[in-house]
Amino acid sequence: MSETVARPDESPSVLPALATGTLVAAVAACFVAQVGVSIPATTQGYVNQDLHVTSTTLTWVSDAFMVPVTLLELSFGVVGDLFGRKRLLAAGAALMALGGVLSFLTPEGHGAFLLLTGQAVAGIGAAAIFPTSIAMIAHGTHTVHERARALSLWAAALTTGGFVSPLMGGVLARVHHAGGEFASWRWAFLAMAVLALVSLVVTLALARTSSSPEGRSLDWPGQVLIAVALFTLIYAVVQGAEDGWADPLIIGSFVASVVFLALFVIVERRVEKPLIQLELFNNRMFTVSAVVTVLGMFAYLGTAYGTSIRLSAIQNYTPLKTSVGFVLLNIMGLVLFPVSTRMLQRFNPGWVLAAGMALIGIGDVALAAIPATHPGLTAIAVPLLVVGAGFKTAVTAITVVAVNSVPTAKAGMASGATSMLRDFGLTLGPAIVAAIALTNASNAIAAKVSATPSLKQALAGFNSSTKVPEGLKEAVGSGPLGANAIPDPPNPLKDVAFQALSHGYGIAYLVCGIAALLAALIAAALLGGRQHSHAFVEAAPETGDAGARGGRR
């Protein structure tokens, strides 16, 4: 039965209330979407060993999911308003189930095409789920306190999904390994597919539909242009580390990104109902908050991705042991969840945002100083906890700061734009971290081989040996992570690759730390002194905790 869309002059007493079934469906769906985002965290090492992919392909395992989320979520918000949110939420769950099954069916030793396809399909499903689940809750809640309670459950589901997903992947791989077989990363994706099917059934059985088609329309030109602009940028950043920054395709991709972004700006200024209303950026405070958002979210997910690679692909920890690192990174989200709203009520949100970014930066600088040669998780436990605390503190304030910088009538628009910017920063994290670390590691390995005749001779003997399987030769030649995945003997590059990767990802941590500290300084200097509306601060759970979707890593 369709819910009635309220007229502007209707009182809250006659507005449609949020049904329990609708809330359950929205919360369950965003939990599954968050699980999908976080799954690669503990599986990177085994994917690397199993499929013998290049180092940049391993980066795409994460970004193949995140790119569709970044590019499509604003348009999916409009689709739900036009054609019904229940239908779109169910479709998103179905796509996540399909993507999980495709990833599970990836054959051993045959490349990562099916895995990347599955990740992209699941990412499209998550792009439909995130805005639709929020819209379904917003449609049925009509006071600050109602919406705060409902969105607090929504945000708690996201935090829980980010916490449970790495553990689930680690436990499933451990159980499979106990059976005497290769500890398969595939079971985590199958588990996601099962959870998505459960979400699909819950949505169809319990949720009420809603829509708000008045005044809404799809901006196809804007969607295509921004999609091409952002994808070509991410492609160039990811592939540049492998193909070389002077490669014509990489240069062309950077140029295409600039051209399509310029076309997007031109088109959005002329269409009646743009994807993003660019006049928001005429507001200096909103522009500042946007810059802080992109820098901070890049730093956080760059940290999470770097930690994933360090533990699973460099130190070759099992998925279960790797998952402990992500428990440390995410647990502060649960610990600080009850106090995040109180912080925004008591302190200026700009200062809260600056403090959160500063904690991320401090944790990253500490991580950069601890090389991968330090065994165990104890060495990096405290920095990971600090980064997690900073992220939770910052992400709760991001949307509040953004919407407080514009008039009340534009608060929803500002929140949507901030959501896209947040996800853009999150998508850049793995891409830039991998580009920095892998370029540095590749150069270090090449320099070491060139300067060490005995190592050069050993490598030539390894490549010409008829006793070494071709698959191992290809793995060692696939890049720094491939060279690190094959033990010595027979791999003469094992130790060199390990040292180079340790140094390369240390530099990447440092870059993330600098980005976060820069964001903290900008927020403190330009946002900390701004007077924020108490009405918005009271509504912090409505906007800020909804913004906690950034915490899905």
NUBA-917665 format. One line per 5 residues: number of its first residue (from 1); their letters; for each residue x, y, z of C-alpha. Coordinates in pm, 1 decimal. Each point is the difference from the previous one (the first is absolute). Layout:
NUM> A> X/Y/Z  ... .
***
This chain:
1> MSETV> 0.0/0.0/0.0  145.2/332.9/-101.6  61.1/265.5/261.1  -157.5/338.2/-60.2  243.2/277.3/-77.7 .
6> ARPDE> -83.6/285.3/231.1  -88.6/347.6/-118.1  215.3/283.4/131.5  -285.4/132.0/213.8  -79.0/-332.4/167.2 .
11> SPSVL> 65.4/-26.3/372.4  221.4/-275.4/145.3  -306.4/-172.7/142.0  -126.0/-93.1/-348.1  335.9/-74.7/-157.0 .
16> PALAT> 75.8/-370.1/-64.7  191.2/-150.6/291.4  307.5/-216.0/-45.3  -112.8/-362.4/9.0  212.1/-240.0/202.9 .
21> GTLVA> 34.3/-229.1/-301.8  130.2/285.8/-213.5  257.4/91.0/263.7  112.2/-362.3/31.2  34.6/-30.2/-378.8 .
26> AVAAC> 199.1/323.3/-30.7  232.2/-90.7/286.9  53.9/-356.2/-128.9  76.7/123.7/-351.7  259.1/257.0/108.8 .
31> FVAQV> 163.3/-263.5/222.5  41.2/-228.1/-302.8  133.9/285.6/-213.9  256.0/79.7/267.8  104.4/-364.8/17.5 .
36> GVSIP> 61.0/11.4/-375.3  219.0/307.9/28.2  216.8/-154.2/270.8  48.1/-355.6/-131.4  325.9/61.3/-196.0 .
41> ATTQG> 170.0/120.7/319.8  103.2/-346.1/119.0  13.0/-188.1/-330.0  261.6/193.2/-199.6  287.1/-231.6/88.8 .
46> YVNQD> -178.1/-319.3/-104.3  -137.2/161.3/-317.4  358.3/93.4/-87.0  128.4/-353.7/64.7  -291.4/-175.7/-168.7 .
51> LHVTS> -49.8/201.0/-317.9  359.2/125.5/-54.2  -132.1/341.3/-99.7  203.8/315.7/-45.5  33.1/242.5/286.8 .
56> TTLTW> -230.2/255.2/-164.5  -265.2/-265.0/-66.6  -2.7/-61.0/373.9  -80.5/368.9/45.7  -294.0/-35.3/-236.8 .
61> VSDAF> -146.4/-274.7/220.1  -86.7/274.2/249.6  -69.9/285.2/-240.5  -216.1/-206.7/-236.9  -258.9/8.9/279.3 .
66> MVPVT> 51.9/360.3/109.6  0.2/164.7/-344.1  -368.3/-81.1/-77.7  -100.2/117.6/347.7  169.0/335.9/-57.6 .
71> LLELS> -127.9/48.1/-353.1  -359.5/-118.7/29.8  -138.0/67.8/346.7  -135.9/349.5/-76.0  -184.5/-124.7/-307.8 .
76> FGVVG> -131.8/-301.8/188.3  -143.4/237.4/259.4  -205.8/158.0/-278.9  -97.3/-341.2/-142.7  -144.7/-101.8/335.6 .
81> DLFGR> -194.8/323.8/26.2  -143.0/-48.9/-349.4  -77.5/-371.3/-16.2  -31.4/-119.1/358.8  256.8/-58.7/271.4 .
86> KRLLA> -104.1/-349.7/105.0  50.2/-125.6/-353.7  344.2/161.3/-24.1  110.2/-128.1/341.2  -96.7/-353.5/-103.9 .
91> AGAAL> 181.1/40.5/-333.2  313.5/116.3/181.8  -3.6/-308.0/222.9  -50.7/-224.5/-304.0  299.1/157.7/-176.6 .
96> MALGG> 216.1/-48.6/307.7  -101.6/-367.0/12.3  85.5/-42.2/-368.8  333.4/175.8/44.7  87.6/-220.2/296.2 .
101> VLSFL> -75.7/-316.4/-196.3  210.4/116.3/-296.9  293.3/73.4/230.9  -40.8/-338.9/168.5  15.1/-175.4/-339.5 .
106> TPEGH> 334.3/159.3/-95.6  216.3/-289.6/-125.4  343.7/-59.3/149.6  297.5/123.8/-199.5  -208.8/152.7/-279.9 .
111> GAFLL> 31.1/367.9/79.4  -239.3/226.9/182.6  -251.0/93.1/-272.7  -293.4/-178.3/162.7  94.7/130.2/344.4 .
116> LTGQA> 18.7/359.1/-125.4  -329.3/-41.5/-186.0  -164.3/-132.7/315.2  137.8/288.5/203.9  -129.5/254.4/-252.8 .
121> VAGIG> -347.9/-157.9/-6.2  -11.6/-8.3/380.8  119.6/361.8/9.2  -290.5/104.6/-223.0  -232.4/-173.1/245.8 .
126> AAAIF> 157.5/184.5/294.0  -32.0/329.7/-190.5  -374.8/-64.4/-15.4  -26.6/-106.1/364.9  178.2/284.2/179.5 .
131> PTSIA> -210.9/300.1/-112.5  -322.0/-201.2/-21.5  20.8/-132.4/354.5  50.8/353.9/133.0  -287.6/135.0/-210.5 .
136> MIAHG> -238.2/-271.3/126.5  81.5/92.7/359.8  -25.5/374.4/-67.5  -339.6/-46.3/-168.3  -152.0/-150.7/313.6 .
141> THTVH> 159.7/219.5/268.7  -121.5/353.9/57.5  172.2/133.4/310.7  365.3/39.3/90.0  -23.0/-261.0/274.8 .
146> ERARA> -186.1/-258.4/-211.5  249.8/29.7/-278.2  291.9/2.3/242.3  -108.3/-332.5/149.7  -60.8/-163.6/-337.8 .
151> LSLWA> 321.5/123.7/-159.9  197.0/-96.1/308.6  -110.4/-360.3/-64.4  92.9/43.2/-366.8  345.0/130.8/92.4 .
156> AALTT> 43.4/-276.4/258.7  -67.5/-257.2/-273.9  275.1/156.2/-211.0  245.8/-3.1/286.8  -90.2/-360.2/75.6 .
161> GGFVS> 37.5/-100.5/-365.7  348.7/149.7/-14.3  85.6/-181.3/321.6  -152.4/-339.7/-86.8  110.7/-30.1/-363.9 .
166> PLMGG> 376.2/-45.3/58.1  -69.0/-244.8/282.2  -240.3/-194.3/-218.9  256.1/-23.1/-281.9  273.7/-109.0/239.8 .
171> VLARV> -210.7/-265.4/171.2  -134.1/-148.2/-324.7  346.3/-25.5/-152.3  129.7/-156.4/321.9  -278.4/-260.6/4.6 .
176> HHAGG> 60.7/-83.1/-364.6  373.3/-28.7/62.0  -62.9/-240.1/290.2  -155.7/-238.4/-251.4  338.7/-45.8/-162.5 .
181> EFASW> -57.1/222.0/-304.9  131.3/339.4/-101.5  -149.8/261.0/231.0  -240.6/143.5/-254.3  -88.6/366.9/3.2 .
186> RWAFL> -303.4/-88.1/-215.4  -212.0/-109.2/294.8  -20.3/355.7/130.3  -162.7/111.5/-325.6  -242.6/-292.3/11.7 .
191> AMAVL> -93.6/100.1/355.0  -69.9/352.1/-124.9  -225.1/-142.0/-271.3  -197.9/-198.2/258.7  -39.4/307.3/222.2 .
196> ALVSL> -114.7/201.7/-302.6  -265.8/-260.5/-80.2  -124.8/18.1/357.8  -16.7/379.6/-33.6  -191.8/-38.6/-325.9 .
201> VVTLA> -259.8/-224.9/166.2  -33.2/234.7/298.0  -51.8/298.9/-229.0  -265.5/-172.2/-211.9  -181.8/-139.3/303.6 .
206> LARTS> 13.5/288.8/247.4  77.8/336.0/-161.9  -256.5/250.8/-113.5  67.8/186.5/-319.3  29.9/375.2/-30.4 .
211> SSPEG> 86.2/249.3/-270.3  26.8/374.0/-49.6  -14.2/56.2/-377.0  -110.9/364.4/13.0  268.4/225.1/-141.0 .
216> RSLDW> 250.0/-284.7/-45.3  165.7/-105.5/-324.9  314.4/-179.6/-106.6  291.7/207.5/-124.7  139.4/-245.8/-253.7 .
221> PGQVL> 251.7/237.3/-162.0  139.7/96.4/340.3  15.7/-361.2/114.9  187.9/-116.2/-310.5  246.2/288.1/6.8 .
226> IAVAL> 88.7/-26.7/368.7  24.7/-378.7/-27.5  250.7/23.4/-285.8  195.1/279.2/172.3  40.0/-184.6/329.8 .
231> FTLIY> 56.7/-345.0/-149.9  276.1/118.7/-233.4  168.2/175.7/292.8  -12.7/-310.7/220.3  110.7/-222.7/-289.3 .
236> AVVQG> 303.0/220.8/-66.6  99.6/8.4/367.4  -33.2/-377.6/44.5  154.6/-112.6/-328.4  273.5/260.9/-6.9 .
241> AEDGW> 195.9/-192.8/262.1  16.6/-302.2/-232.8  -8.6/143.8/-352.4  223.7/299.4/72.9  -103.2/363.3/44.9 .
246> ADPLI> 127.5/89.5/-346.4  -213.7/-265.2/-171.0  -222.8/165.8/-265.6  -313.7/-167.5/135.9  71.1/125.7/352.6 .
251> IGSFV> 66.9/353.9/-122.5  -310.2/-17.9/-218.1  -209.0/-113.5/296.2  114.0/296.3/210.5  -78.4/236.0/-290.3 .
256> ASVVF> -340.8/-162.7/-54.3  -79.6/42.0/368.4  68.1/373.7/-14.6  -197.3/42.5/-325.2  -306.3/-191.9/120.2 .
261> LALFV> 4.8/177.1/336.1  -1.4/335.5/-182.1  -288.8/-119.9/-219.0  -184.5/-113.0/313.7  31.5/348.5/151.9 .
266> IVERR> -124.8/162.2/-322.3  -298.6/-234.9/-31.2  -96.7/16.6/367.7  -15.6/379.9/-16.4  -251.9/-20.8/-284.6 .
271> VEKPL> -235.5/-287.0/83.8  -315.7/71.6/199.0  48.2/-278.9/256.5  371.0/-78.1/27.6  154.8/-302.0/166.1 .
276> IQLEL> 191.8/235.6/231.2  -92.6/364.8/39.3  337.6/161.6/-51.4  -101.7/325.5/166.8  62.1/-180.7/326.5 .
281> FNNRM> 369.7/47.7/-69.4  -49.9/377.1/-15.4  -37.1/-30.0/375.6  353.4/17.8/137.5  -81.2/-197.0/315.2 .
286> FTVSA> -156.0/-284.8/-197.1  299.0/-10.3/-233.9  236.3/-17.9/296.7  -202.6/-284.2/154.2  7.9/-180.8/-335.9 .
291> VVTVL> 380.7/20.9/-17.4  30.5/-124.5/358.9  -239.4/-287.2/-76.5  192.8/-124.1/-304.7  338.4/26.4/175.2 .
296> GMFAY> -119.2/-172.5/316.3  -185.4/-283.5/-168.1  294.3/-63.4/-230.4  225.4/-20.5/306.2  -228.8/-240.0/184.5 .
301> LGTAY> -66.5/-253.5/-275.5  356.5/33.7/-120.6  99.6/-106.3/350.5  -245.9/-289.9/0.8  116.0/-119.5/-342.3 .
306> GTSIR> 367.3/36.1/89.9  -60.5/-200.1/318.2  -177.4/-270.2/-200.0  295.5/-34.0/-237.3  256.2/16.5/280.7 .
311> LSAIQ> -158.7/-277.6/203.0  -132.7/-232.7/-270.2  225.7/46.1/-303.9  332.7/118.8/148.4  16.7/-177.9/336.2 .
316> NYTPL> -215.0/-287.2/-137.1  -225.3/-22.0/304.6  -301.9/-227.0/-19.6  -338.5/167.9/-58.6  -95.3/-71.1/361.7 .
321> KTSVG> 311.8/172.0/135.6  -40.6/283.9/-248.8  -355.8/48.0/120.7  132.1/83.7/347.2  166.7/307.5/-149.0 .
326> FVLLN> -333.9/112.4/-136.1  -169.1/-63.0/332.2  251.8/245.6/145.9  -72.5/248.6/-278.0  -380.2/-24.9/38.0 .
331> IMGLV> -62.6/-64.5/366.9  26.8/366.8/96.4  -302.0/63.4/-219.1  -204.2/-215.4/237.2  163.7/141.7/313.2 .
336> LFPVS> -53.0/363.8/-100.7  -342.0/-47.2/-158.5  -198.6/107.2/312.2  206.3/317.3/50.1  34.6/129.6/-356.9 .
341> TRMLQ> -329.1/190.7/4.8  74.0/149.2/342.7  332.3/129.8/-129.3  -179.0/183.0/-280.4  -253.2/143.5/242.8 .
346> RFNPG> 266.1/121.7/241.4  274.0/118.5/-235.0  21.5/189.2/-326.0  -24.8/-265.3/-278.4  295.1/160.9/-179.5 .
351> WVLAA> 224.8/-66.9/297.9  -134.6/-355.9/30.5  81.5/-58.3/-366.6  349.8/145.5/43.2  66.5/-218.8/305.4 .
356> GMALI> -107.4/-314.0/-185.0  220.7/77.3/-298.6  294.4/71.2/230.7  -37.9/-340.5/165.6  0.9/-172.1/-339.4 .
361> GIGDV> 314.8/189.6/-92.8  177.8/-82.7/326.2  -84.2/-369.8/-37.0  124.9/-4.4/-359.9  330.3/167.3/84.1 .
366> ALAAI> 53.3/-261.8/270.8  -80.0/-281.1/-245.4  248.4/144.8/-250.9  273.8/-30.1/262.7  -65.7/-372.8/61.1 .
371> PATHP> 135.8/-213.7/-287.7  -152.8/-332.8/-96.7  312.8/-168.3/138.2  -160.5/42.8/344.3  -191.6/-327.4/39.6 .
376> GLTAI> -337.3/-34.6/168.2  -290.5/236.5/43.1  113.0/146.0/331.7  229.9/253.1/-166.8  -280.2/162.0/-199.9 .
381> AVPLL> -293.2/-55.0/239.2  5.0/345.3/163.4  37.9/197.2/-327.2  -291.2/-195.2/-152.9  -216.9/78.2/303.4 .
386> VVGAG> 92.2/368.7/-28.7  -87.2/9.0/-372.3  -332.2/-174.5/69.7  -85.0/248.1/276.5  85.9/289.7/-228.0 .
391> FKTAV> -210.4/-133.8/-282.8  -307.0/-48.0/217.0  41.5/347.4/147.6  46.4/163.7/-340.8  -259.7/-183.6/-205.8 .
396> TAITV> -277.8/81.4/245.7  75.6/370.8/-42.5  54.7/12.3/-377.8  -361.0/32.6/-115.3  -93.6/224.6/292.3 .
401> VAVNS> 273.4/245.6/-94.3  -103.8/-11.0/-367.0  -371.9/58.7/55.0  67.6/268.6/262.0  194.2/196.6/-259.5 .
406> VPTAK> -304.1/51.0/-225.1  -355.0/131.5/50.3  -249.6/-247.5/145.8  -180.4/-39.6/-332.7  318.8/-139.2/-156.4 .
411> AGMAS> 94.1/-235.6/284.5  -118.3/-313.5/-181.2  185.2/98.9/-315.3  316.3/66.4/200.3  -28.4/-336.7/173.9 .
416> GATSM> -31.5/-181.6/-334.0  297.3/182.0/-150.1  206.4/-71.3/310.7  -88.3/-367.7/-24.2  136.3/-16.3/-354.1 .
421> LRDFG> 315.4/189.7/97.2  49.4/-230.8/296.7  -23.3/-307.8/-219.6  231.0/158.7/-257.1  261.7/45.3/271.5 .
426> LTLGP> -53.0/-357.5/114.9  41.9/-128.2/-356.1  322.0/195.7/-44.0  148.9/-161.1/313.2  95.6/-340.7/-145.9 .
431> AIVAA> 84.8/151.2/-339.8  247.2/261.9/122.4  149.9/-213.7/277.3  64.7/-283.5/-243.9  146.0/237.9/-259.0 .
436> IALTN> 241.1/153.3/252.6  103.1/-326.0/165.8  30.0/-215.1/-310.4  185.5/260.7/-206.0  247.5/46.1/283.8 .
441> ASNAI> 38.0/-375.4/55.5  44.3/-74.9/-371.8  271.3/264.7/-30.9  176.0/-131.3/311.7  -2.2/-358.8/-129.2 .
446> AAKVS> 131.2/105.0/-340.9  276.6/207.3/158.9  101.2/-285.4/230.6  13.9/-253.1/-283.9  198.3/241.3/-216.8 .
451> ATPSL> 250.6/71.1/278.1  47.9/-361.0/111.8  158.6/-227.6/-266.7  -55.6/-315.3/207.5  -370.6/77.4/34.2 .
456> KQALA> -28.4/75.8/-371.4  166.9/-333.5/-78.6  -226.9/-188.9/241.5  -309.0/158.4/-155.2  116.6/-91.3/-351.2 .
461> GFNSS> 57.4/-356.7/114.5  -345.5/-12.4/158.5  -167.9/122.0/-320.2  192.9/-243.7/-222.4  -34.6/-306.4/224.8 .
466> TKVPE> -209.4/-284.8/-137.3  -64.8/-121.5/355.3  -197.1/311.8/96.6  -366.5/-7.2/-112.9  -96.9/273.3/-242.7 .
471> GLKEA> -273.1/113.3/236.9  256.6/83.9/267.1  213.1/191.7/-249.1  -302.6/200.6/-109.2  -92.8/72.5/362.4 .
476> VGSGP> 346.8/129.1/86.8  -0.8/215.9/-312.5  -349.6/137.6/63.8  117.1/272.7/235.9  120.6/55.6/357.2 .
481> LGANA> -291.2/-181.5/165.5  36.2/-297.4/-231.4  374.5/-14.7/68.6  -71.6/5.8/374.0  -262.9/-276.3/-19.7 .
486> IPDPP> 240.8/-271.1/-122.9  236.4/-136.4/269.3  377.5/-22.1/-19.4  103.6/-247.7/-124.8  -58.1/2.3/-289.9 .
491> NPLKD> -80.1/374.5/-19.5  318.6/212.6/22.8  -202.5/323.3/28.2  -196.7/-95.7/311.3  203.7/194.8/257.3 .
496> VAFQA> 61.0/295.7/-232.4  -371.5/25.6/-78.3  -94.3/-22.6/367.8  234.6/282.6/97.9  -108.3/215.5/-294.8 .
501> LSHGY> -370.2/-48.4/75.6  52.2/74.4/368.4  167.5/329.8/-90.7  -250.0/82.8/-276.7  -308.0/-46.4/216.8 .
506> GIAYL> 174.0/191.1/280.2  20.8/296.8/-237.1  -366.6/-49.2/-87.7  -95.8/10.0/370.3  197.0/322.6/31.8 .
511> VCGIA> -183.1/154.8/-296.7  -332.8/-95.7/159.4  114.9/154.0/326.6  101.7/324.8/-169.1  -337.3/16.4/-179.8 .
516> ALLAA> -189.7/-49.9/326.7  209.5/254.5/189.9  -47.6/250.1/-282.7  -375.4/-60.3/20.3  15.9/57.1/377.3 .
521> LIAAA> 183.3/332.0/-43.6  -246.9/117.7/-265.9  -298.1/-98.1/214.8  141.5/167.1/311.3  96.9/320.4/-179.5 .
526> LLGGR> -303.3/45.0/-225.0  -281.8/-196.7/162.3  80.7/-3.5/371.3  -90.7/362.7/59.8  -329.1/-11.3/-188.0 .
531> QHSHA> -321.3/25.5/199.1  -221.4/-300.6/-77.7  -374.3/-14.8/30.3  -122.9/-180.4/311.9  -283.7/-144.5/-205.1 .
536> FVEAA> 245.1/-182.0/-220.8  209.0/-115.4/293.9  -311.1/-144.3/161.2  -65.0/-185.3/-324.3  350.7/-144.1/-6.3 .
541> PETGD> -114.5/-362.4/11.2  -219.6/72.6/-299.0  279.7/128.9/-216.4  329.4/-79.5/161.2  -67.8/-360.0/91.2 .
546> AGARG> -155.2/-53.7/-336.6  333.8/115.8/-121.4  155.9/-282.7/195.0  -39.8/-207.1/-312.3  354.9/107.8/-59.3 .
551> GRR> 82.6/-233.9/284.2  -74.2/-301.6/-205.6  369.2/-80.4/-49.6 .
***
